[in-house]
Amino acid sequence: MVTATQAITGSLLVSQGKFADIHAGNAGLSGDDWQGDYLLPGLVELHTDNMEKHLMPRPKVNWPV
């Protein structure tokens, strides 16, 4: 997980749709194993904007999805 101040390998607890707690290392929690993938809150929109350029690189040119 990447926060404003550090990158943490560990566990994230989500409660009622919000981040409730972060634990460095294995906190013994059950859930999804992201197998080394990064969690970067706030960068989702940047990703979709970039995708639009790939699907429509120039006006009137559309790539098949």
Protein Blocks (a to p, Z undefined) as FASTA:
>chain_A
ZZfkbccddddddeehiafbdcehjehiacddeehpacdehilmmmmmmmmmmmmmbghi
acdZZ
